């Protein structure tokens, strides 16, 4: 994909299924992909049937043995070539994401950089898969421990980070020697199609990665996960869907990775540097228009500084420019669809009805597109839905606390445990919060934690497993232990 204008970028995407190294039409008609900033159809693509999905698994299964035996250096070099190609075409990929998902172009460029790092990181990790060779403690035999590719994988990606979530799953699978069937979100499938075209150009053999775009997600997933040839499922999305997939995975005892919902606390203590805290809050809340599982959901602020924090945040939010992501200076694009606007409005209205103070925003924006005003709610209580549910929109909800124990209690009062943010200038308190706040990730005096070199994942109902870092490739490997007689005995 090499293009510069909107029409060129869209025309360059092959809107078909990619199965066994071939671009083919789907059996279930077509899917219309819309620009959430205008509501207009920007491209019509193939819609896969369940049978198409099975054909994709056929191709992945056929390619598995050969790909698993491909030298790690070769696998890594293909990923590195894909990384280099992505850097050459970063502007095209950024524009494509803005068109299909709505995020401002500056943020889309950031996602290209972030998503590309998974290709580069796992190109390096491919040659670092290790094992052990050692004598048994009793000296009676030699133990060999090896790590092998788990086998064909089913990778289900979400709509909010269409490049990074694809590379975060595809890259470690390929590095480990696994083949894959990838099902991108129906709302944002174009970036994944462009990515697999790039992998094809980088020299990926036929059948190693297969992409099926479909509206029959449930039926297709159920069929693939009941197939004995599938050995791994990785899903990023909502907790209810993840729970259902885990139930299906249990029938075949599939290796499973689940990156699910979040309800991130953003705790600001009385000794925090407010300039840092406000800047961190803007990043943690409004990245991707608030549509991120890592987005700060509950701002838990010490009562002595809450008024000033609220005033500063409100001033910053009121200065944000809302519009189509391709427009100059826009910091808040559309939500991904109208249902997301309705949900944000519901949460804000309920909170205000229960006593929260609306500082700014709070309503949908009329006109074409799925826009919602960036919003600040103050004096929110823990029993409001805006404190309990994942907001997934540009809404700041501020609670107040008085003691450290209160802050910890409020932060942990959720079924989720993906990420937490803490702002304090007290080093000992910061160390205590790392242990006391029950999340898989922590941002200490920073508002963004995602990094390809770090293990991304949560605890409780935020999921299972880790993506990225040295830990990420382990999700696509299985351990084999072999015992041999002691050759010296």
Buried (B, 14 or more C-beta within 10 A) or exposed (E): BEBEEBEEBBEBBBBBBBBBBEBBBBBBEBBEBBBBBBBEEBBEBBBBBBEBBBBBBBBBBBBBEBBBEBEBEEBBBBBBBBBBBBBEBBBBBBBBBBBBBBBBBBBBBBBBBBBBBBBBBBBEBBBEBEEEEEEEEEEEBBBEEBBBBBBBBBBBBBBBBBBBBBBBBBBBBBBBBBBBBBBBBBBBBBBBBBBBBBBBEBEBBBBBBBBBBBBBBEEBBBBBBEBEBBBBBBBBBBBEBBEBBBEBBEEBEBBBBBBBBBBBBBBBBBEBBBEBBBBBBBBBBBBBBBBBBBBBBBBBBBEEBBEEBBBBBBEBBEEBEBBBBBEEEBBBBBBBBBEBBBBBBEBBBEBBEEEBEBBBBBBBBEEBBBBBBBBBBBBBBEEBBBBBBBBBBBBBBBBBBEEBEBBBBBBBBBEBBBBBBBBBEBEEBBEBBEEBBBBBBBBBBBBBBBEBEBBBBBBBBBBBBBBBBEBBBBBBBBEEEEEEEEEEE
